[in-house]
Amino acid sequence: MVVAAWSGSTLNLVSSEQVASQAGKRRTFAIISHPDAGKTTLTEKFLLYSGHIAEAGSVKARSGRRSATSDWMELEQQRGISITSTALQFDYRDCVLNLLDTPGHRDFSEDTYRVLAATDAAVMVIDGSKGIEAQTLKLFEVCRQREVPILTFVNKCDRPGRPPLELIDEIENMLQLLPTPMSWPVGVPGDLKGIVDRSSQLFIKYDRTAHGAKEAEEQSLTLDDVDPSVNGWEEASEELELLEALGTEVDLKGFLAGEVTPVFFGSALTNFGVRLLLDAVVDLAPSPAPRYDINNTPRPVGAPFSAFAFKVQANTDKAHRDRIAYVRVCSGHFQRGMNVTHSRTDRPFATKYAHTMFGSERSTVEEAWPGDVVALVNASDVRVGDTLYSEEPVEFPQIPSFAPELFRRIRVTDTNRFKQFRRGLVQLDEEGVIQVLRDEEMGDVEPVLAAVGLMQFEVATHRLENEFGAPVELTNAPYSVARRTDPESVDELRRLPGATVLARSDGALLALFENEFYLQRIKNEKEHLTLERVLAEQEWLGDGTS
């Protein structure tokens, strides 16, 4: 099969075999964890060990050190946490890696879930002193539901923590995953000496570097050559003997099915074990596979170009007030300048301004292949979940919005900045930072912000004031639960005390109520009204009710 792609006025022909070959070199993966487990630090060290940065930044930059590449937003650098997902593309060995760094905080979990819809694998980071924490468990369930293969990295082994064997048991018992330890730590609490690579049967001894900013010096020894007086060696040797029953080879079929997880130990901060994990991403993570459309029909990677948008971001370049739609290429050969069809509007879409992203940095991309993430600049009509395609029509499943749990009214405090306020609200809504609910008569005079977590309000107000120049004020809105309704129910609902109906930007009508008890009473007394559940987090995971 030959796939046609336009570049400017030139038609370039590539075979489906060429597409499949390029797709085979791609690894598109996310890093997930509970907050403070070391996810962003690990991302930075992947960039260091791949040779794409000369010195690793820190999550909280001090003493002249730069910030982490993936934490480019001002608020992220101030708070030392990831607030928004970030796309990073880099080469390693003979592969192209598309790494998606995700927010760990629950308040931004919806952003993380959207990103996971665009990945083929995930690296799950666990704090070696705390084990599997609440947000890690939730994100793991998302991966399980989406059948995303998982590599596990037990981090912070340079600090006092829980015994490695205990952590292995916890992974198996809590996650119902069969762990295959691929590396094993050697040392005593607070003094990590090195890592045993179980595949090669080598002990890799590391020397620390200042702040972990440079690659750690490595010395590889056969297990017979290790000095038995090395702190922790005797205990590690005994544990390795116990692990022999598990074998040293990953059950690849079980891994791809989400039943087995290769486990690596190390320290992202000191660079111990980072290279082994990065090699495993290349060796074990799957390359792009056919994506299923809304009719549950797979679209082969060698089919004509198709992609879907999983993220929208404004103001990565403050000077130009840009708007970027991040799309994951699912099939075919993308070429900058090719004309594609926007499935939601059925209109042609020009791809003249296409970039590959590296945190907040960007460079023009001339072509891309399945698995790649392309940033389309000033794609004003493209929203999260939209499909783009050429030649053969296709539409991929939408990425749902979660049911909001918290509500605040918002108004601009300087009426001269109302235009900026309105533009900022539209942009933050399209990004998914916050849901904006409007009264059809009031418009943007005093809309309601709806969120899953309190920090979303903080991010929204900070960005409105600092990126859009619109000072704002939030006040409590007396609602705690939302239900989807229809135009026929609106008038009667609005006459009820303690209830209102507002419109979401996608056209959905949401009825808001003071509490669940009042909602239940209304449903019992007025069964003719339409009051449907909005998708909740547990329903995304596949165990909710309608």
Secondary structure, 3 states (H helix, E strand, C coil): CEEEEEECCEEEEEEHHHHHHHHCCEEEEEEEECCCCCHHHHHHHHHHHCCCCCCCCECCCCCCCCECCCCCCHHHHHHCCCCCCEEEEEEECCEEEEEEECCCCHHHHHHHHHHHCCCCEEEEEEECCCECCHHHHHHHHHHHHCCCCEEEEEECCCCCCCCHHHHHHHHHHHHCCEEEECEEEEEECCEEEEEEECCCCEEEEEECCHHHCCCCEEEEEEHHHCCCCCCCHHHHHHHHHHHHHHCCCCCHHHHHCCCEEEEEECECCCCECHHHHHHHHHHHCCCCCCEECCCCCEECCCCCCEEEEEEEEECCCCCCCCEEEEEEEEECCEECCCEEEECCCCEEEECCCEEEEECCEEEECCEECCCCEEEEECCCCCCCCCEEECCCCCCCCCCCCCCCCEEEEEEECCHHHHHHHHHHHHHHHHHCCCEEEEECCCEEEEEEEEECCHHHHHHHHHHHHHCCCCCEEEEECCCCEEEEECHHHHHHHHCCCCEEEEEECCCCEEEEECCHHHHHHHHHHCCCCCCEECCCHHHHCCCCCC
